[in-house]
Amino acid sequence: MAVQSNIMLDANLFSIGWLMVMIGFIIIFVAVVLMAVGSIRGRIQGGGAVLIGPIPIVFGTSREIVKVMLIVAIAIIVVTLIFTLLTVW
Protein backbone atom coordinates (compact mmCIF):
# COMPACT_ATOMS: atom_id res chain seq x y z
CA MET A 1 0.00 0.00 0.00
CA ALA A 2 2.88 2.40 0.80
CA VAL A 3 4.47 1.77 -2.59
CA GLN A 4 1.28 2.76 -4.39
CA SER A 5 0.98 6.02 -2.41
CA ASN A 6 4.61 6.87 -3.26
CA ILE A 7 3.88 6.27 -6.94
CA MET A 8 0.82 8.52 -6.71
CA LEU A 9 2.85 11.21 -4.95
CA ASP A 10 5.57 10.99 -7.63
CA ALA A 11 2.96 11.21 -10.38
CA ASN A 12 1.36 14.26 -8.74
CA LEU A 13 4.71 16.00 -8.32
CA PHE A 14 5.61 15.22 -11.93
CA SER A 15 2.28 16.68 -13.06
CA ILE A 16 2.77 19.81 -10.98
CA GLY A 17 6.31 20.24 -12.33
CA TRP A 18 5.16 19.77 -15.92
CA LEU A 19 2.32 22.25 -15.37
CA MET A 20 4.75 24.83 -13.97
CA VAL A 21 7.04 24.42 -16.99
CA MET A 22 4.09 24.92 -19.36
CA ILE A 23 2.92 27.99 -17.43
CA GLY A 24 6.46 29.37 -17.73
CA PHE A 25 6.42 28.92 -21.51
CA ILE A 26 3.02 30.62 -21.72
CA ILE A 27 4.26 33.57 -19.64
CA ILE A 28 7.33 33.93 -21.89
CA PHE A 29 5.14 33.81 -25.01
CA VAL A 30 2.77 36.47 -23.64
CA ALA A 31 5.74 38.66 -22.63
CA VAL A 32 7.22 38.47 -26.13
CA VAL A 33 3.88 39.40 -27.69
CA LEU A 34 3.45 42.32 -25.27
CA MET A 35 6.97 43.55 -26.00
CA ALA A 36 6.27 43.37 -29.73
CA VAL A 37 3.09 45.40 -29.30
CA GLY A 38 4.92 47.85 -27.03
CA SER A 39 7.68 48.32 -29.58
CA ILE A 40 5.13 49.45 -32.15
CA ARG A 41 4.10 52.21 -29.76
CA GLY A 42 7.75 53.09 -29.11
CA ARG A 43 7.61 52.19 -25.44
CA ILE A 44 9.73 49.21 -24.45
CA GLN A 45 10.79 48.22 -20.97
CA GLY A 46 12.43 44.97 -20.07
CA GLY A 47 14.02 43.16 -17.23
CA GLY A 48 14.85 39.79 -15.83
CA ALA A 49 15.72 37.79 -12.78
CA VAL A 50 18.33 35.07 -12.58
CA LEU A 51 18.15 32.80 -9.56
CA ILE A 52 21.40 31.20 -8.50
CA GLY A 53 20.27 29.01 -5.65
CA PRO A 54 18.27 31.25 -3.33
CA ILE A 55 20.08 34.43 -4.46
CA PRO A 56 18.27 36.54 -7.06
CA ILE A 57 20.17 38.67 -9.56
CA VAL A 58 17.71 41.25 -10.88
CA PHE A 59 18.16 43.63 -13.81
CA GLY A 60 15.97 45.95 -15.85
CA THR A 61 15.71 49.09 -17.93
CA SER A 62 13.99 51.18 -15.25
CA ARG A 63 13.48 51.22 -11.50
CA GLU A 64 9.85 50.10 -11.87
CA ILE A 65 10.86 47.03 -13.86
CA VAL A 66 13.59 46.17 -11.37
CA LYS A 67 11.03 46.33 -8.54
CA VAL A 68 8.65 44.07 -10.46
CA MET A 69 11.44 41.59 -11.20
CA LEU A 70 12.46 41.58 -7.54
CA ILE A 71 8.87 40.77 -6.54
CA VAL A 72 8.77 38.00 -9.16
CA ALA A 73 12.07 36.57 -7.91
CA ILE A 74 10.85 36.58 -4.31
CA ALA A 75 7.59 34.91 -5.37
CA ILE A 76 9.52 32.19 -7.21
CA ILE A 77 11.72 31.60 -4.16
CA VAL A 78 8.65 31.33 -1.90
CA VAL A 79 6.91 28.88 -4.27
CA THR A 80 10.08 26.80 -4.49
CA LEU A 81 10.39 26.69 -0.70
CA ILE A 82 6.74 25.68 -0.33
CA PHE A 83 7.09 22.83 -2.82
CA THR A 84 10.35 21.75 -1.19
CA LEU A 85 8.76 21.65 2.25
CA LEU A 86 5.72 19.78 0.90
CA THR A 87 7.92 17.04 -0.52
CA VAL A 88 9.81 16.66 2.77
CA TRP A 89 6.62 16.08 4.79
N, CA, C and O atoms as a DFTB+ gen file, in Angstrom:
356 C
 N C O
     1  1       0.815      -1.193       0.000
     2  2       0.000       0.000       0.000
     3  2       0.866       1.269       0.000
     4  3       0.524       2.259      -0.646
     5  1       1.994       1.230       0.732
     6  2       2.875       2.395       0.803
     7  2       3.542       2.664      -0.537
     8  3       3.793       3.816      -0.890
     9  1       3.829       1.603      -1.283
    10  2       4.470       1.773      -2.589
    11  2       3.533       2.487      -3.548
    12  3       3.959       3.342      -4.323
    13  1       2.249       2.132      -3.492
    14  2       1.276       2.764      -4.390
    15  2       1.109       4.241      -4.053
    16  3       0.969       5.059      -4.962
    17  1       1.119       4.603      -2.776
    18  2       0.977       6.016      -2.410
    19  2       2.205       6.813      -2.846
    20  3       2.084       7.975      -3.233
    21  1       3.405       6.185      -2.785
    22  2       4.605       6.868      -3.262
    23  2       4.543       7.092      -4.763
    24  3       4.965       8.140      -5.252
    25  1       4.022       6.117      -5.499
    26  2       3.877       6.270      -6.941
    27  2       2.889       7.387      -7.257
    28  3       3.109       8.177      -8.176
    29  1       1.808       7.449      -6.499
    30  2       0.821       8.518      -6.711
    31  2       1.430       9.877      -6.394
    32  3       1.200      10.844      -7.120
    33  1       2.207       9.958      -5.313
    34  2       2.855      11.213      -4.951
    35  2       3.837      11.635      -6.036
    36  3       3.887      12.810      -6.402
    37  1       4.627      10.680      -6.558
    38  2       5.573      10.989      -7.626
    39  2       4.852      11.456      -8.883
    40  3       5.306      12.382      -9.555
    41  1       3.737      10.823      -9.200
    42  2       2.962      11.215     -10.378
    43  2       2.385      12.608     -10.197
    44  3       2.374      13.400     -11.139
    45  1       1.906      12.916      -9.002
    46  2       1.362      14.256      -8.738
    47  2       2.450      15.314      -8.824
    48  3       2.232      16.380      -9.401
    49  1       3.614      15.035      -8.261
    50  2       4.711      16.002      -8.321
    51  2       5.180      16.201      -9.750
    52  3       5.494      17.320     -10.155
    53  1       5.229      15.109     -10.520
    54  2       5.605      15.222     -11.925
    55  2       4.596      16.090     -12.669
    56  3       4.981      16.934     -13.479
    57  1       3.321      15.891     -12.401
    58  2       2.281      16.681     -13.061
    59  2       2.381      18.154     -12.685
    60  3       2.237      19.028     -13.540
    61  1       2.623      18.423     -11.427
    62  2       2.770      19.810     -10.979
    63  2       3.994      20.453     -11.629
    64  3       3.936      21.602     -12.068
    65  1       5.092      19.717     -11.690
    66  2       6.306      20.243     -12.326
    67  2       6.085      20.523     -13.800
    68  3       6.489      21.571     -14.304
    69  1       5.445      19.592     -14.493
    70  2       5.164      19.769     -15.917
    71  2       4.244      20.963     -16.134
    72  3       4.444      21.739     -17.069
    73  1       3.237      21.117     -15.276
    74  2       2.320      22.252     -15.375
    75  2       3.061      23.564     -15.162
    76  3       2.792      24.539     -15.863
    77  1       3.987      23.608     -14.212
    78  2       4.749      24.832     -13.965
    79  2       5.637      25.179     -15.158
    80  3       5.788      26.354     -15.492
    81  1       6.224      24.175     -15.802
    82  2       7.042      24.424     -16.993
    83  2       6.166      25.002     -18.110
    84  3       6.557      25.963     -18.772
    85  1       5.002      24.428     -18.314
    86  2       4.094      24.917     -19.365
    87  2       3.628      26.347     -19.067
    88  3       3.549      27.175     -19.974
    89  1       3.323      26.633     -17.812
    90  2       2.925      27.992     -17.433
    91  2       4.072      28.961     -17.701
    92  3       3.840      30.087     -18.141
    93  1       5.300      28.537     -17.443
    94  2       6.462      29.374     -17.731
    95  2       6.582      29.696     -19.210
    96  3       6.860      30.837     -19.580
    97  1       6.372      28.685     -20.068
    98  2       6.417      28.923     -21.508
    99  2       5.306      29.878     -21.946
   100  3       5.526      30.739     -22.798
   101  1       4.135      29.730     -21.374
   102  2       3.017      30.621     -21.725
   103  2       3.333      32.047     -21.301
   104  3       3.058      32.985     -22.050
   105  1       3.904      32.228     -20.120
   106  2       4.265      33.567     -19.644
   107  2       5.308      34.189     -20.564
   108  3       5.217      35.372     -20.894
   109  1       6.296      33.406     -20.979
   110  2       7.326      33.929     -21.890
   111  2       6.698      34.331     -23.219
   112  3       7.021      35.386     -23.764
   113  1       5.802      33.498     -23.743
   114  2       5.138      33.811     -25.012
   115  2       4.337      35.103     -24.901
   116  3       4.420      35.957     -25.784
   117  1       3.572      35.255     -23.840
   118  2       2.775      36.470     -23.641
   119  2       3.683      37.686     -23.501
   120  3       3.368      38.754     -24.026
   121  1       4.804      37.539     -22.801
   122  2       5.736      38.656     -22.631
   123  2       6.328      39.091     -23.963
   124  3       6.478      40.286     -24.217
   125  1       6.667      38.126     -24.816
   126  2       7.220      38.467     -26.128
   127  2       6.183      39.197     -26.968
   128  3       6.506      40.176     -27.641
   129  1       4.942      38.730     -26.935
   130  2       3.875      39.396     -27.688
   131  2       3.663      40.815     -27.156
   132  3       3.527      41.753     -27.942
   133  1       3.633      40.980     -25.842
   134  2       3.446      42.315     -25.269
   135  2       4.606      43.244     -25.606
   136  3       4.396      44.434     -25.842
   137  1       5.825      42.714     -25.631
   138  2       6.967      43.546     -26.002
   139  2       6.893      43.941     -27.466
   140  3       7.257      45.062     -27.824
   141  1       6.426      43.037     -28.318
   142  2       6.274      43.369     -29.734
   143  2       5.233      44.465     -29.921
   144  3       5.443      45.397     -30.697
   145  1       4.124      44.359     -29.221
   146  2       3.089      45.400     -29.302
   147  2       3.613      46.712     -28.731
   148  3       3.346      47.778     -29.286
   149  1       4.353      46.645     -27.634
   150  2       4.922      47.849     -27.031
   151  2       5.952      48.517     -27.914
   152  3       6.093      49.739     -27.889
   153  1       6.680      47.726     -28.702
   154  2       7.680      48.319     -29.582
   155  2       7.033      49.093     -30.718
   156  3       7.620      50.049     -31.226
   157  1       5.851      48.702     -31.120
   158  2       5.125      49.453     -32.150
   159  2       4.781      50.839     -31.635
   160  3       4.826      51.816     -32.383
   161  1       4.440      50.922     -30.365
   162  2       4.096      52.208     -29.760
   163  2       5.340      52.998     -29.365
   164  3       5.232      54.164     -28.986
   165  1       6.506      52.389     -29.447
   166  2       7.746      53.085     -29.114
   167  2       8.071      53.076     -27.642
   168  3       8.931      53.832     -27.190
   169  1       7.398      52.235     -26.888
   170  2       7.607      52.195     -25.443
   171  2       7.986      50.771     -25.044
   172  3       7.125      49.896     -24.954
   173  1       9.268      50.546     -24.808
   174  2       9.727      49.213     -24.450
   175  2      10.454      49.284     -23.115
   176  3      11.331      50.124     -22.913
   177  1      10.078      48.397     -22.216
   178  2      10.792      48.222     -20.968
   179  2      11.018      46.733     -20.801
   180  3      10.168      45.923     -21.171
   181  1      12.136      46.379     -20.257
   182  2      12.431      44.966     -20.071
   183  2      13.253      44.739     -18.827
   184  3      13.862      45.656     -18.278
   185  1      13.255      43.517     -18.407
   186  2      14.024      43.161     -17.232
   187  2      14.046      41.666     -17.071
   188  3      13.422      40.932     -17.838
   189  1      14.766      41.220     -16.070
   190  2      14.850      39.795     -15.825
   191  2      15.369      39.506     -14.439
   192  3      15.878      40.380     -13.737
   193  1      15.221      38.255     -14.072
   194  2      15.715      37.791     -12.783
   195  2      16.375      36.442     -12.997
   196  3      15.788      35.531     -13.582
   197  1      17.592      36.329     -12.519
   198  2      18.326      35.069     -12.581
   199  2      18.484      34.590     -11.146
   200  3      18.988      35.311     -10.286
   201  1      18.045      33.360     -10.905
   202  2      18.149      32.799      -9.562
   203  2      19.307      31.805      -9.534
   204  3      19.292      30.792     -10.233
   205  1      20.296      32.112      -8.724
   206  2      21.403      31.195      -8.500
   207  2      21.241      30.700      -7.065
   208  3      21.633      31.354      -6.098
   209  1      20.645      29.512      -6.976
   210  2      20.267      29.015      -5.654
   211  2      19.180      29.921      -5.115
   212  3      18.226      30.227      -5.830
   213  1      19.299      30.353      -3.884
   214  2      18.274      31.254      -3.331
   215  2      18.586      32.734      -3.562
   216  3      17.852      33.597      -3.081
   217  1      19.654      33.035      -4.284
   218  2      20.085      34.425      -4.460
   219  2      19.599      34.950      -5.807
   220  3      19.987      34.432      -6.854
   221  1      18.745      35.983      -5.782
   222  2      18.270      36.543      -7.056
   223  2      19.212      37.627      -7.582
   224  3      19.703      38.463      -6.823
   225  1      19.453      37.596      -8.884
   226  2      20.167      38.673      -9.564
   227  2      19.133      39.316     -10.474
   228  3      18.640      38.682     -11.407
   229  1      18.807      40.568     -10.205
   230  2      17.706      41.250     -10.884
   231  2      18.274      42.388     -11.727
   232  3      19.176      43.105     -11.295
   233  1      17.734      42.543     -12.940
   234  2      18.159      43.634     -13.805
   235  2      16.949      44.137     -14.589
   236  3      15.957      43.428     -14.758
   237  1      17.057      45.379     -15.062
   238  2      15.969      45.949     -15.846
   239  2      16.343      47.298     -16.419
   240  3      17.395      47.858     -16.110
   241  1      15.448      47.815     -17.269
   242  2      15.707      49.085     -17.934
   243  2      15.247      50.286     -17.121
   244  3      15.627      51.415     -17.431
   245  1      14.444      50.072     -16.097
   246  2      13.992      51.178     -15.245
   247  2      13.798      50.662     -13.819
   248  3      13.779      49.457     -13.567
   249  1      13.657      51.602     -12.911
   250  2      13.475      51.223     -11.500
   251  2      12.189      50.431     -11.294
   252  3      12.154      49.505     -10.484
   253  1      11.136      50.787     -12.017
   254  2       9.854      50.097     -11.868
   255  2       9.989      48.629     -12.278
   256  3       9.476      47.737     -11.603
   257  1      10.677      48.396     -13.382
   258  2      10.859      47.025     -13.859
   259  2      11.718      46.226     -12.887
   260  3      11.452      45.049     -12.645
   261  1      12.739      46.856     -12.333
   262  2      13.594      46.166     -11.366
   263  2      12.777      45.777     -10.136
   264  3      12.952      44.681      -9.603
   265  1      11.884      46.661      -9.676
   266  2      11.026      46.331      -8.535
   267  2      10.107      45.161      -8.858
   268  3       9.924      44.266      -8.033
   269  1       9.529      45.168     -10.059
   270  2       8.647      44.066     -10.459
   271  2       9.430      42.759     -10.525
   272  3       8.950      41.726     -10.059
   273  1      10.625      42.796     -11.096
   274  2      11.441      41.587     -11.203
   275  2      11.866      41.079      -9.828
   276  3      11.963      39.870      -9.618
   277  1      12.118      41.988      -8.895
   278  2      12.460      41.580      -7.541
   279  2      11.279      40.881      -6.876
   280  3      11.457      39.877      -6.186
   281  1      10.078      41.408      -7.080
   282  2       8.872      40.769      -6.541
   283  2       8.673      39.396      -7.169
   284  3       8.327      38.440      -6.476
   285  1       8.891      39.292      -8.479
   286  2       8.766      38.002      -9.161
   287  2       9.791      37.017      -8.619
   288  3       9.463      35.856      -8.376
   289  1      11.020      37.463      -8.426
   290  2      12.071      36.572      -7.911
   291  2      11.723      36.082      -6.504
   292  3      11.898      34.903      -6.196
   293  1      11.239      36.968      -5.665
   294  2      10.852      36.578      -4.305
   295  2       9.684      35.596      -4.349
   296  3       9.655      34.635      -3.580
   297  1       8.725      35.829      -5.237
   298  2       7.593      34.909      -5.370
   299  2       8.063      33.530      -5.814
   300  3       7.574      32.519      -5.311
   301  1       9.000      33.478      -6.745
   302  2       9.521      32.189      -7.211
   303  2      10.252      31.471      -6.080
   304  3      10.123      30.255      -5.936
   305  1      11.009      32.204      -5.286
   306  2      11.718      31.598      -4.155
   307  2      10.719      31.037      -3.151
   308  3      10.904      29.930      -2.645
   309  1       9.662      31.791      -2.858
   310  2       8.651      31.326      -1.897
   311  2       7.950      30.070      -2.411
   312  3       7.757      29.117      -1.656
   313  1       7.568      30.062      -3.689
   314  2       6.907      28.882      -4.265
   315  2       7.845      27.680      -4.228
   316  3       7.418      26.568      -3.920
   317  1       9.102      27.898      -4.537
   318  2      10.077      26.803      -4.493
   319  2      10.225      26.262      -3.080
   320  3      10.280      25.047      -2.889
   321  1      10.290      27.141      -2.091
   322  2      10.391      26.689      -0.702
   323  2       9.153      25.915      -0.274
   324  3       9.260      24.906       0.423
   325  1       7.983      26.381      -0.687
   326  2       6.745      25.683      -0.327
   327  2       6.736      24.280      -0.915
   328  3       6.434      23.316      -0.211
   329  1       7.069      24.154      -2.211
   330  2       7.090      22.826      -2.819
   331  2       8.172      21.944      -2.203
   332  3       7.977      20.735      -2.070
   333  1       9.295      22.520      -1.830
   334  2      10.353      21.747      -1.187
   335  2       9.892      21.224       0.170
   336  3      10.123      20.062       0.503
   337  1       9.244      22.078       0.946
   338  2       8.762      21.649       2.252
   339  2       7.629      20.631       2.130
   340  3       7.513      19.735       2.966
   341  1       6.794      20.759       1.099
   342  2       5.723      19.783       0.904
   343  2       6.262      18.402       0.569
   344  3       5.685      17.396       0.982
   345  1       7.351      18.341      -0.167
   346  2       7.917      17.042      -0.519
   347  2       8.644      16.401       0.652
   348  3       8.783      15.178       0.694
   349  1       9.110      17.204       1.605
   350  2       9.807      16.659       2.770
   351  2       8.805      16.021       3.722
   352  3       9.099      14.991       4.328
   353  1       7.629      16.619       3.860
   354  2       6.623      16.085       4.789
   355  2       5.995      14.928       4.163
   356  3       5.113      14.308       4.755
